[in-house]
Amino acid sequence: MQWERAAEPSPEPHLVAVPRETDTTPVDPDPGTRTDPDETARALALCVVEILSGAREVDSIARWVSEDVHRHLLRRAAITARNRSALRRPLSRPALRAGGVVSCSPAQDVVEATVVVHGRSHARAVAIRLEVRNARWRATAVGVL
């Protein structure tokens, strides 16, 4: 944000926020302009499986997950990296595709979704709870089977 003096003279000077042209964050977000929660769940599910396979860093999705989920994924990624190292398995980028999304909305601004992520040899179910935080969908819980 860039700060400028108010256009109208007043007895006390005060500052108002003026969005820059490069700032794409809406000043008054409208829930109708939010991204589709199913698409968000699908993208996050793919990212979570990539994180657990070691192909992606947890910090790459930090803005889309809560702090609790971030810590949980850091722990899980460390465990899988340790196991991969102990078994001397090479790190490779998995070929993944997301199946359909099954979702429900138990409350306003809350969506719980399940996505099946298919790899070459197996599939994993990823359950994600999305909640609106700061006008965007953020994962507040993630489970992988």
Accessible surface in RSA format (square Angstrom, percent):
REM  Atomic radii and reference values for relative SASA: ProtOr
REM  Chains: A
REM  Algorithm: Lee & Richards
REM  Probe-radius: 1.40
REM  Slices: 20
REM RES _ NUM      All-atoms   Total-Side   Main-Chain    Non-polar    All polar
REM                ABS   REL    ABS   REL    ABS   REL    ABS   REL    ABS   REL
RES MET A   1   111.87  57.9  62.35  41.3  49.52 117.9  62.35  53.0  49.52  65.6
RES GLN A   2    82.09  45.9  79.07  57.8   3.02   7.2  16.14  34.3  65.95  50.0
RES TRP A   3   150.40  60.4 125.50  60.7  24.91  58.5 105.30  56.1  45.10  73.2
RES GLU A   4    80.78  46.4  74.36  56.3   6.41  15.3  27.77  53.7  53.00  43.3
RES ARG A   5   163.54  68.7 146.05  74.5  17.49  41.6  63.72  87.1  99.82  60.5
RES ALA A   6    29.46  27.1  12.42  19.2  17.04  38.8  13.88  19.5  15.58  41.3
RES ALA A   7   107.34  98.7  64.13  99.0  43.21  98.3  75.12 105.8  32.22  85.4
RES GLU A   8   137.56  79.0 132.15 100.0   5.41  12.9  49.71  96.1  87.85  71.7
RES PRO A   9   135.98  99.1 104.06  94.9  31.91 116.0 116.14  95.9  19.84 123.3
RES SER A  10    51.48  43.5  24.61  32.8  26.87  61.9  27.46  58.5  24.02  33.7
RES PRO A  11   141.63 103.2 100.63  91.7  41.00 149.0 114.75  94.7  26.88 167.1
RES GLU A  12   134.00  76.9 131.87  99.8   2.13   5.1  45.87  88.7  88.12  71.9
RES PRO A  13   101.12  73.7  75.08  68.4  26.04  94.7  81.79  67.5  19.33 120.2
RES HIS A  14    92.93  50.8  83.79  58.2   9.14  23.4  67.84  69.9  25.09  29.2
RES LEU A  15   100.99  56.2  78.74  56.3  22.25  55.9  78.74  55.3  22.25  59.9
RES VAL A  16    62.32  41.0  57.99  52.5   4.33  10.4  62.32  54.2   0.00   0.0
RES ALA A  17    51.19  47.1  26.81  41.4  24.37  55.4  26.81  37.8  24.37  64.6
RES VAL A  18    52.61  34.6  52.04  47.1   0.57   1.4  52.61  45.7   0.00   0.0
RES PRO A  19    61.91  45.1  46.78  42.6  15.14  55.0  46.78  38.6  15.14  94.1
RES ARG A  20   130.23  54.7 120.58  61.5   9.65  23.0  31.04  42.4  99.20  60.1
RES GLU A  21   180.27 103.5 143.61 108.7  36.66  87.3  66.48 128.6 113.80  92.9
RES THR A  22   118.95  84.6  94.99  96.3  23.96  57.1  85.39 114.7  33.56  50.7
RES ASP A  23    47.60  33.3  26.78  26.7  20.82  49.2  16.67  39.2  30.94  30.9
RES THR A  24   126.93  90.3  97.85  99.2  29.08  69.3  73.98  99.4  52.96  80.1
RES THR A  25    95.40  67.9  85.02  86.2  10.38  24.7  59.01  79.3  36.39  55.0
RES PRO A  26    75.95  55.4  60.01  54.7  15.94  57.9  70.37  58.1   5.59  34.7
RES VAL A  27   116.51  76.7  85.21  77.1  31.29  75.4  91.24  79.3  25.27  68.5
RES ASP A  28   125.51  87.9 106.69 106.2  18.82  44.5  33.38  78.6  92.14  91.9
RES PRO A  29    56.26  41.0  41.82  38.1  14.44  52.5  42.03  34.7  14.23  88.5
RES ASP A  30    79.10  55.4  73.66  73.3   5.44  12.9  25.88  60.9  53.22  53.1
RES PRO A  31    84.81  61.8  73.29  66.8  11.52  41.9  74.01  61.1  10.80  67.1
RES GLY A  32    69.66  85.9   0.00   N/A  69.66  85.9  36.90 101.3  32.76  73.4
RES THR A  33   102.12  72.6  70.70  71.7  31.42  74.9  68.21  91.6  33.91  51.3
RES ARG A  34    55.18  23.2  31.92  16.3  23.26  55.4  14.72  20.1  40.46  24.5
RES THR A  35    93.41  66.4  82.75  83.9  10.66  25.4  81.25 109.1  12.17  18.4
RES ASP A  36    72.92  51.1  60.92  60.6  12.00  28.4  31.06  73.1  41.86  41.8
RES PRO A  37    29.94  21.8  29.94  27.3   0.00   0.0  29.94  24.7   0.00   0.0
RES ASP A  38    41.87  29.3  41.87  41.7   0.00   0.0   7.04  16.6  34.83  34.7
RES GLU A  39    92.77  53.3  89.75  67.9   3.02   7.2  40.53  78.4  52.23  42.6
RES THR A  40    19.33  13.7  13.25  13.4   6.08  14.5  14.06  18.9   5.27   8.0
RES ALA A  41     0.00   0.0   0.00   0.0   0.00   0.0   0.00   0.0   0.00   0.0
RES ARG A  42    65.43  27.5  65.43  33.4   0.00   0.0  27.37  37.4  38.06  23.1
RES ALA A  43    54.54  50.1  49.40  76.2   5.14  11.7  53.70  75.6   0.84   2.2
RES LEU A  44     8.92   5.0   8.72   6.2   0.20   0.5   8.92   6.3   0.00   0.0
RES ALA A  45     0.00   0.0   0.00   0.0   0.00   0.0   0.00   0.0   0.00   0.0
RES LEU A  46    47.32  26.4  47.32  33.9   0.00   0.0  47.32  33.2   0.00   0.0
RES CYS A  47    19.64  14.9  19.64  21.9   0.00   0.0   0.00   0.0  19.64  21.2
RES VAL A  48     0.38   0.2   0.38   0.3   0.00   0.0   0.38   0.3   0.00   0.0
RES VAL A  49     8.99   5.9   8.87   8.0   0.12   0.3   8.87   7.7   0.12   0.3
RES GLU A  50    21.97  12.6  21.97  16.6   0.00   0.0   0.23   0.4  21.74  17.8
RES ILE A  51     1.68   1.0   0.09   0.1   1.59   3.8   0.09   0.1   1.59   4.3
RES LEU A  52     6.06   3.4   1.00   0.7   5.06  12.7   1.20   0.8   4.86  13.1
RES SER A  53    33.69  28.5  21.00  28.0  12.70  29.2  29.42  62.7   4.27   6.0
RES GLY A  54    25.03  30.9   0.00   N/A  25.03  30.9  10.39  28.5  14.64  32.8
RES ALA A  55    26.59  24.5   1.60   2.5  24.99  56.9   8.89  12.5  17.71  46.9
RES ARG A  56    76.48  32.1  62.31  31.8  14.17  33.7  14.98  20.5  61.50  37.3
RES GLU A  57   135.99  78.1 131.68  99.6   4.32  10.3  51.35  99.3  84.64  69.1
RES VAL A  58     6.73   4.4   4.97   4.5   1.76   4.3   4.97   4.3   1.76   4.8
RES ASP A  59   101.27  70.9  85.88  85.5  15.40  36.4  30.80  72.5  70.47  70.3
RES SER A  60    52.19  44.1  25.30  33.8  26.89  61.9  37.37  79.6  14.81  20.8
RES ILE A  61     3.18   1.8   3.18   2.4   0.00   0.0   3.18   2.3   0.00   0.0
RES ALA A  62    40.38  37.1  32.87  50.7   7.51  17.1  33.04  46.5   7.34  19.5
RES ARG A  63   136.98  57.5 124.82  63.6  12.16  29.0  51.45  70.3  85.53  51.8
RES TRP A  64    95.21  38.2  95.21  46.1   0.00   0.0  73.74  39.3  21.46  34.8
RES VAL A  65     1.95   1.3   0.34   0.3   1.61   3.9   0.34   0.3   1.61   4.4
RES SER A  66    11.74   9.9   9.78  13.0   1.96   4.5  10.82  23.0   0.92   1.3
RES GLU A  67   131.17  75.3 125.54  95.0   5.63  13.4  48.34  93.5  82.83  67.6
RES ASP A  68    92.34  64.7  85.98  85.6   6.36  15.0  26.69  62.8  65.65  65.5
RES VAL A  69     5.07   3.3   3.85   3.5   1.23   3.0   5.07   4.4   0.00   0.0
RES HIS A  70    36.91  20.2  36.91  25.7   0.00   0.0  25.01  25.8  11.90  13.8
RES ARG A  71   116.33  48.8 114.89  58.6   1.43   3.4  52.50  71.8  63.82  38.7
RES HIS A  72    59.44  32.5  59.44  41.3   0.00   0.0  41.87  43.2  17.57  20.4
RES LEU A  73     1.78   1.0   1.78   1.3   0.00   0.0   1.78   1.2   0.00   0.0
RES LEU A  74    81.51  45.4  77.05  55.1   4.46  11.2  77.39  54.4   4.12  11.1
RES ARG A  75   141.00  59.2 136.41  69.5   4.59  10.9  69.55  95.1  71.45  43.3
RES ARG A  76    72.98  30.6  72.86  37.1   0.11   0.3  22.47  30.7  50.51  30.6
RES ALA A  77    20.74  19.1  18.11  27.9   2.63   6.0  18.41  25.9   2.33   6.2
RES ALA A  78    53.13  48.8  42.08  64.9  11.05  25.1  49.81  70.1   3.32   8.8
RES ILE A  79    82.06  46.7  82.06  61.1   0.00   0.0  82.06  59.1   0.00   0.0
RES THR A  80    36.30  25.8  33.71  34.2   2.59   6.2  33.88  45.5   2.41   3.6
RES ALA A  81    43.09  39.6  38.62  59.6   4.47  10.2  39.10  55.1   3.99  10.6
RES ARG A  82   152.09  63.9 145.10  74.0   6.99  16.6  71.89  98.2  80.20  48.6
RES ASN A  83    79.68  55.0  78.29  75.7   1.39   3.3  18.59  44.7  61.09  59.1
RES ARG A  84    46.31  19.4  43.60  22.2   2.72   6.5  19.23  26.3  27.08  16.4
RES SER A  85    81.64  69.0  62.59  83.5  19.05  43.9  35.08  74.7  46.56  65.2
RES ALA A  86    80.60  74.1  45.87  70.8  34.73  79.0  58.22  82.0  22.38  59.3
RES LEU A  87   110.16  61.3  85.92  61.5  24.24  60.9  89.95  63.2  20.21  54.4
RES ARG A  88   212.61  89.3 182.65  93.1  29.96  71.3  68.18  93.2 144.43  87.5
RES ARG A  89   154.77  65.0 143.11  73.0  11.65  27.7  38.22  52.2 116.55  70.6
RES PRO A  90   115.97  84.5  96.00  87.5  19.97  72.6 107.38  88.7   8.59  53.4
RES LEU A  91   110.66  61.6  79.56  56.9  31.10  78.2  79.80  56.0  30.86  83.0
RES SER A  92    79.43  67.1  65.53  87.4  13.90  32.0  42.44  90.4  36.99  51.8
RES ARG A  93   145.82  61.2 122.29  62.3  23.53  56.0  62.06  84.8  83.76  50.8
RES PRO A  94    36.77  26.8  20.57  18.8  16.20  58.9  27.99  23.1   8.78  54.6
RES ALA A  95    51.32  47.2  34.58  53.4  16.74  38.1  44.96  63.3   6.36  16.8
RES LEU A  96    43.21  24.1  10.67   7.6  32.53  81.8  12.20   8.6  31.01  83.4
RES ARG A  97   152.41  64.0 149.01  76.0   3.40   8.1  67.46  92.2  84.95  51.5
RES ALA A  98    24.48  22.5   1.56   2.4  22.92  52.1   1.56   2.2  22.92  60.7
RES GLY A  99    16.01  19.7   0.00   N/A  16.01  19.7  15.24  41.8   0.77   1.7
RES GLY A 100    55.14  68.0   0.00   N/A  55.14  68.0  34.70  95.2  20.44  45.8
RES VAL A 101    28.30  18.6   2.31   2.1  25.99  62.6   2.31   2.0  25.99  70.5
RES VAL A 102   115.89  76.3 110.36  99.9   5.53  13.3 113.49  98.6   2.41   6.5
RES SER A 103    47.81  40.4  17.29  23.1  30.52  70.3   2.47   5.3  45.34  63.5
RES CYS A 104    76.55  57.9  66.19  73.8  10.37  24.4  44.84 113.6  31.72  34.2
RES SER A 105    75.57  63.9  43.86  58.5  31.71  73.0  32.27  68.7  43.30  60.7
RES PRO A 106    77.91  56.8  34.60  31.5  43.32 157.5  46.84  38.7  31.08 193.1
RES ALA A 107    52.66  48.4  40.23  62.1  12.43  28.3  52.66  74.2   0.00   0.0
RES GLN A 108   160.70  89.9 132.87  97.1  27.83  66.3  52.62 112.0 108.08  82.0
RES ASP A 109    56.40  39.5  47.82  47.6   8.59  20.3  11.59  27.3  44.82  44.7
RES VAL A 110    15.97  10.5  15.73  14.2   0.24   0.6  15.73  13.7   0.24   0.6
RES VAL A 111    13.31   8.8  13.31  12.0   0.00   0.0  13.31  11.6   0.00   0.0
RES GLU A 112    66.79  38.3  63.36  47.9   3.43   8.2  19.63  38.0  47.16  38.5
RES ALA A 113     3.73   3.4   0.02   0.0   3.71   8.4   1.11   1.6   2.62   6.9
RES THR A 114    57.77  41.1  56.32  57.1   1.45   3.5  30.81  41.4  26.97  40.8
RES VAL A 115     0.08   0.1   0.00   0.0   0.08   0.2   0.08   0.1   0.00   0.0
RES VAL A 116    57.20  37.6  57.17  51.8   0.03   0.1  57.17  49.7   0.03   0.1
RES VAL A 117     2.18   1.4   0.22   0.2   1.95   4.7   0.22   0.2   1.95   5.3
RES HIS A 118    57.11  31.2  55.32  38.4   1.79   4.6  34.08  35.1  23.03  26.8
RES GLY A 119    26.53  32.7   0.00   N/A  26.53  32.7   8.83  24.2  17.70  39.6
RES ARG A 120   208.59  87.6 163.08  83.1  45.51 108.4  75.03 102.5 133.55  80.9
RES SER A 121   101.05  85.4  61.40  81.9  39.65  91.3  53.62 114.2  47.44  66.5
RES HIS A 122   107.11  58.5  92.82  64.5  14.29  36.6  89.26  92.0  17.85  20.8
RES ALA A 123    53.67  49.3  26.61  41.1  27.06  61.5  26.85  37.8  26.82  71.0
RES ARG A 124    73.50  30.9  71.65  36.5   1.85   4.4  11.86  16.2  61.65  37.4
RES ALA A 125    29.53  27.1  25.36  39.1   4.17   9.5  25.36  35.7   4.17  11.0
RES VAL A 126     0.00   0.0   0.00   0.0   0.00   0.0   0.00   0.0   0.00   0.0
RES ALA A 127    51.03  46.9  48.52  74.9   2.52   5.7  49.00  69.0   2.04   5.4
RES ILE A 128     3.67   2.1   0.00   0.0   3.67   8.9   1.67   1.2   2.00   5.4
RES ARG A 129    74.50  31.3  73.17  37.3   1.33   3.2  24.25  33.1  50.25  30.5
RES LEU A 130     0.00   0.0   0.00   0.0   0.00   0.0   0.00   0.0   0.00   0.0
RES GLU A 131    34.65  19.9  34.65  26.2   0.00   0.0   4.29   8.3  30.36  24.8
RES VAL A 132    33.64  22.1  12.48  11.3  21.17  51.0  12.48  10.8  21.17  57.4
RES ARG A 133   100.11  42.0  95.51  48.7   4.60  10.9  33.60  45.9  66.51  40.3
RES ASN A 134   137.23  94.6 102.24  98.8  34.99  84.2  36.55  88.0 100.68  97.3
RES ALA A 135    37.94  34.9  16.67  25.7  21.27  48.4  20.20  28.4  17.74  47.0
RES ARG A 136    80.38  33.8  79.31  40.4   1.07   2.5  25.05  34.2  55.33  33.5
RES TRP A 137    21.25   8.5  16.70   8.1   4.55  10.7  16.33   8.7   4.92   8.0
RES ARG A 138    50.68  21.3  50.68  25.8   0.00   0.0   1.99   2.7  48.69  29.5
RES ALA A 139     0.13   0.1   0.13   0.2   0.00   0.0   0.13   0.2   0.00   0.0
RES THR A 140    26.21  18.6  10.05  10.2  16.16  38.5   9.52  12.8  16.68  25.2
RES ALA A 141    48.05  44.2  43.71  67.4   4.34   9.9  47.81  67.3   0.24   0.6
RES VAL A 142    19.44  12.8   1.56   1.4  17.88  43.1   3.07   2.7  16.37  44.4
RES GLY A 143    32.23  39.7   0.00   N/A  32.23  39.7  29.18  80.1   3.05   6.8
RES VAL A 144    22.24  14.6   4.51   4.1  17.72  42.7   4.51   3.9  17.72  48.1
RES LEU A 145   165.01  91.9 129.67  92.8  35.34  88.8 161.22 113.2   3.79  10.2
END  Absolute sums over single chains surface
CHAIN  1 A     9873.5       7944.5       1929.1       5429.0       4444.5
END  Absolute sums over all chains
TOTAL          9873.5       7944.5       1929.1       5429.0       4444.5
